[in-house]
Amino acid sequence: MDGMTVVWIVVAAAVLVIVVALIAGAMSKRRTERQRQEAYEHEQQARTSAMHAERQQAAADEVDARARKAQAIADEKAAEARRLSAGANERREAAAGARTEADQHRDQAQNLWPDDNTDGAVIREDKAGGMDKQSVHDESWDDGTHPHDPRHPKHSQH
């Protein structure tokens, strides 16, 4: 081998190394560009997903707020129902007491009339199945036409 052949072999090897380096550099550049493009696409998808998640969270918060408001209204109505029920029970008890007092006064009035042959009472079956003496409510007491009512005309003839 002479000196010229060695020079040509070295030059060919250097050219080959340079060509391989250029090809490797170009491939590396393409790979980097492709990775950047993929990263950009993933970033866009992440932003889209984040906006979707925020919208979903806002919708969930709104539904939760409506649910809390509905629960508060329901609680308020339940409290009002309890108050009304308690008031109705008090009024029932007051009505029962007033009825009892009216019956007692009617019985006393019936017993005090000297010319009355009847005691104005009737035997009735009570809720427990037993017998109970109850006063009969005569509507003529309401308008003054009952013979024992002081408003009756027979009592104003003195």
C-alpha positions as CSV (number, residue, x, y, z in Angstrom):
1,M,0.0,0.0,0.0
2,D,1.4,3.2,-0.9
3,G,0.8,6.5,0.8
4,M,-1.8,7.7,-1.6
5,T,-4.1,4.7,-1.0
6,V,-3.9,5.3,2.8
7,V,-4.8,8.9,2.3
8,W,-7.8,7.9,0.2
9,I,-8.9,5.4,2.7
10,V,-8.7,8.0,5.6
11,V,-10.6,10.6,3.5
12,A,-13.3,8.0,2.6
13,A,-13.5,7.0,6.3
14,A,-13.7,10.7,7.4
15,V,-16.4,11.4,4.8
16,L,-18.3,8.3,5.9
17,V,-18.1,9.5,9.6
18,I,-19.3,12.9,8.6
19,V,-22.2,11.5,6.5
20,V,-23.3,9.2,9.4
21,A,-23.0,12.2,11.8
22,L,-25.2,14.4,9.6
23,I,-27.8,11.6,9.2
24,A,-27.8,11.0,13.0
25,G,-28.1,14.8,13.6
26,A,-31.1,15.0,11.2
27,M,-32.8,12.1,12.8
28,S,-32.2,13.5,16.3
29,K,-33.6,16.9,15.1
30,R,-36.7,15.2,13.7
31,R,-37.2,13.1,16.9
32,T,-36.9,16.3,19.0
33,E,-39.4,18.1,16.8
34,R,-41.8,15.2,16.9
35,Q,-41.5,15.1,20.8
36,R,-42.2,18.8,20.9
37,Q,-45.3,18.4,18.8
38,E,-46.5,15.5,21.0
39,A,-45.9,17.6,24.1
40,Y,-47.8,20.5,22.6
41,E,-50.8,18.2,21.8
42,H,-50.7,16.7,25.3
43,E,-50.6,20.2,26.8
44,Q,-53.7,21.2,24.7
45,Q,-55.5,18.1,25.8
46,A,-54.6,18.8,29.4
47,R,-56.0,22.4,29.1
48,T,-59.2,21.1,27.5
49,S,-59.6,18.4,30.2
50,A,-58.9,21.0,32.9
51,M,-61.6,23.3,31.5
52,H,-64.0,20.4,31.3
53,A,-63.2,19.5,34.9
54,E,-63.7,23.1,36.0
55,R,-67.1,23.2,34.3
56,Q,-68.1,19.9,35.9
57,Q,-67.0,21.1,39.3
58,A,-69.0,24.3,38.8
59,A,-72.1,22.3,37.9
60,A,-71.6,20.0,40.9
61,D,-71.2,23.1,43.2
62,E,-74.4,24.6,41.7
63,V,-76.4,21.4,42.2
64,D,-75.0,21.1,45.8
65,A,-76.0,24.7,46.5
66,R,-79.5,24.0,45.2
67,A,-79.7,20.8,47.3
68,R,-78.6,22.7,50.5
69,K,-81.2,25.4,49.7
70,A,-83.9,22.7,49.2
71,Q,-82.9,21.0,52.4
72,A,-83.1,24.3,54.3
73,I,-86.5,25.0,52.9
74,A,-87.6,21.5,53.8
75,D,-86.2,21.9,57.4
76,E,-88.0,25.3,57.7
77,K,-91.3,23.7,56.5
78,A,-90.9,20.8,58.9
79,A,-90.3,23.2,61.8
80,E,-93.4,25.2,60.7
81,A,-95.4,21.9,60.5
82,R,-94.3,21.0,64.0
83,R,-95.3,24.5,65.3
84,L,-98.7,24.3,63.6
85,S,-99.3,20.8,64.9
86,A,-98.4,21.9,68.4
87,G,-100.7,24.9,68.0
88,A,-103.5,22.6,66.8
89,N,-103.0,20.3,69.7
90,E,-103.2,23.2,72.1
91,R,-106.4,24.4,70.5
92,R,-107.9,20.9,70.6
93,E,-107.1,20.7,74.3
94,A,-108.6,24.2,74.8
95,A,-111.7,23.2,72.9
96,A,-112.1,20.1,74.9
97,G,-111.7,22.1,78.1
98,A,-114.3,24.6,76.9
99,R,-116.6,21.8,75.9
100,T,-116.3,20.3,79.3
101,E,-116.9,23.6,81.0
102,A,-120.0,24.3,78.7
103,D,-121.3,20.8,79.6
104,Q,-120.9,21.5,83.3
105,H,-122.6,24.8,83.1
106,R,-125.5,23.3,81.0
107,D,-125.8,20.5,83.6
108,Q,-125.9,23.0,86.4
109,A,-128.5,25.0,84.6
110,Q,-130.6,21.9,84.0
111,N,-130.4,20.9,87.6
112,L,-131.3,24.4,88.9
113,W,-134.6,24.7,87.0
114,P,-137.3,24.0,89.6
115,D,-140.2,23.2,87.2
116,D,-138.2,20.8,85.0
117,N,-139.3,17.2,85.1
118,T,-136.3,15.9,83.2
119,D,-132.6,16.3,84.0
120,G,-131.8,17.0,80.3
121,A,-129.3,14.1,80.2
122,V,-129.1,11.1,78.0
123,I,-127.2,7.9,78.5
124,R,-124.7,7.3,75.7
125,E,-122.0,4.8,74.9
126,D,-118.5,6.3,75.4
127,K,-115.4,5.6,73.3
128,A,-114.3,2.8,75.6
129,G,-117.7,1.0,75.2
130,G,-119.0,1.9,78.6
131,M,-122.1,4.0,79.3
132,D,-121.8,7.7,80.0
133,K,-124.4,10.2,81.0
134,Q,-124.2,13.2,78.7
135,S,-126.1,16.4,78.3
136,V,-128.1,16.8,75.2
137,H,-127.3,20.0,73.3
138,D,-130.6,21.7,72.5
139,E,-130.3,24.3,69.8
140,S,-133.0,26.4,71.4
141,W,-130.6,27.4,74.1
142,D,-128.6,29.2,71.4
143,D,-131.4,31.5,70.2
144,G,-133.3,32.0,73.5
145,T,-136.3,29.9,72.7
146,H,-135.7,27.1,75.3
147,P,-138.3,27.3,78.0
148,H,-135.6,27.5,80.7
149,D,-133.5,30.2,79.0
150,P,-133.8,33.5,80.9
151,R,-134.2,35.2,77.5
152,H,-137.4,33.2,76.9
153,P,-140.6,35.3,76.9
154,K,-142.2,33.4,79.9
155,H,-139.4,34.7,82.2
156,S,-139.9,38.4,81.2
157,Q,-143.6,38.5,82.4
158,H,-143.1,39.6,86.0
